[in-house]
Structures are given as structure tokens and as C-alpha cells.
Amino acid sequence: MTETADAASEPLLEIDGARATIRLNRPRLLNRLQSSDLARLLELFDTIEADPRIRVMVLTGTGRAFSAGFDLGTIAERTKSAAEEQSAGSAFEAIANRLEDIAIPTICRLNGGVYGGSTDLALACDFRIGVDTCEMFMPAARLGLHYYNSGIARYVSRLGVNAAKQLFLTAQKIDAAEMLRIGYLTAVAPMEKLDAEVDALATILAGNAPVAMRGMKRAINEIARDKFDETAAEQRHRDSMRGAELKEGVAAYAEKRAPRF
């Protein structure tokens, strides 16, 4: 992936065949997200889901960091306001939850450090492949911020209670090796091999049966939230047994060729 020194902007979208890539693009600010960026991300998620040609999505950043999270200046302004309004945390939470619920498989390409709220954005993706120099920390305890509920739940369901406590309560930075050990990262690669790792996984995901993957992703996420709709999942299973994807998959296996979904 080419990372150019573009002028700072809202997140950028590139579509290449079955793959869509969203790139956070405020490198001088370590891709710190502003309110307008959140609105743009929602638009891009909708655009991607509405395009049946897209089978996989990659989220990444420009420059030396993936993202420094949400703009703390905006949060500080909210603390001075006497009026009760939607918090910055609520807006960010909506983005992370929407990202988790995108029907197609998602990969976070961690080109560098991941800090604050952006750690939850990455967790909301299905896979996370990081450069071997990346690092992360969750500073909520240092800032006096009780993190939003779904973000804490995502940490616990993805990483386990012990890792979630370590990251939230100590607010200490961890390196790529530790991120891999606790399961935050799916894989680690040196920068010169990062794109090859991402491309290999994206190619696998784009080549698998899209309807079956969408249904299984939904089921897995529901189970992780302890809100599993067994009836809907059972119906998807029954439908797949009579569906075109299974017919093609079985035919391809018998003919010793790659399936064409």
C-alpha cells in the first residue's frame, strides 16, 4: 500500500476489485480523529456495504501511527459545557459498533502506534495485522474517563478479563510482541512485509463464500455479546444447505478447483 504525504483530510476510500481500503489521513496529528472524521467514516461504511462487489475491507492510517484516537480537545470542551448533550464518547462508540457490525470481513492494518479510542476501532475489526514496531495504550484511567460500555465489553470478549484489566487499569503502553501474545494482534510483520501479510489475508477472505461468511460473522459477534439469535442463525444454516454457494463449493471441491462465488 502506498502511503503518500497527502494534505490532511477526512478518511479516504480506495476500491480495488473486491477490496475496499479506508485510510485515516491526518498524519501530522497521528491520525487523531475529529468529529467530521467520524461522520465521514459512517458514510464510507454505508458506501462499502451497499456495493455488492466489495468482499473485504481494510482500515489503516497514513504515516507513522495508525491513530491517536479521538481529539482530546473536543472532549475537553464538552467537560466545560453545562448543557447535557451527546458526548464525544457516544459518537465514537457508535462508529466502533458500526464498524464491528459491517457484514463483510474487516482487517485493521496497523501501520504504527494505536492509542486511546482507536484501540477499540481496531478491536472492532475482525483481524488486526500490525507492523513489528507498533505499540498501544489505553489512557482512560490517566484521564479520569470511564470508558463507554461497548468498548469495555469488546476488550473483555476479545482479549479476556486479565488483559482488559491490565490495559484499562494500568494505562501502560505495550509493544507489538505483547499485543500479539494477548491476542490483540492476529499477526505481526516488519514494515517491508506488512502489505504482503494484509494482501494474503484479504485475498483469502475475498475468495470465500460471502453469504456464508456474513452469516457466521454475525453469529460469532452475537455470541461474543451474549445476544445470540439462535433461530435466525439456524435459518441461515438451513438456507445455506439449499443455496448456490454450497452447490458451487461442493462442485469446486469435486473438480479440484478454486470455487467461484
Stockholm file with secondary structure:
# STOCKHOLM 1.0

chainA/1-261         MTETADAASEPLLEIDGARATIRLNRPRLLNRLQSSDLARLLELFDTIEADPRIRVMVLTGTGRAFSAGFDLGTIAERTKSAAEEQSAGSAFEAIANRLEDIAIPTICRLNGGVYGGSTDLALACDFRIGVDTCEMFMPAARLGLHYYNSGIARYVSRLGVNAAKQLFLTAQKIDAAEMLRIGYLTAVAPMEKLDAEVDALATILAGNAPVAMRGMKRAINEIARDKFDETAAEQRHRDSMRGAELKEGVAAYAEKRAPRF
#=GR chainA/1-261 SS CCCCCCCCEEEEEEEETTEEEEEEECGGGTTCBCHHHHHHHHHHHHHHHHCTTCCEEEEEESTTEEECCBCHHHHHHHHHCCSCCCCHHHHHHHHHHHHHTCSSCEEEEECSEEETTHHHHHHHSSEEEEETTCEEECCHHHHTCCCCHHHHHHHHHHHCHHHHHHHHHHCCCEEHHHHHHTTSCSEEECHHHHHHHHHHHHHHHHHSCHHHHHHHHHHHHHHHTTCCCHHHHHHHHHHHHTSHHHHHHHHHHHHTSCCCC
#=GC SS_cons         CCCCCCCCEEEEEEEETTEEEEEEECGGGTTCBCHHHHHHHHHHHHHHHHCTTCCEEEEEESTTEEECCBCHHHHHHHHHCCSCCCCHHHHHHHHHHHHHTCSSCEEEEECSEEETTHHHHHHHSSEEEEETTCEEECCHHHHTCCCCHHHHHHHHHHHCHHHHHHHHHHCCCEEHHHHHHTTSCSEEECHHHHHHHHHHHHHHHHHSCHHHHHHHHHHHHHHHTTCCCHHHHHHHHHHHHTSHHHHHHHHHHHHTSCCCC
//
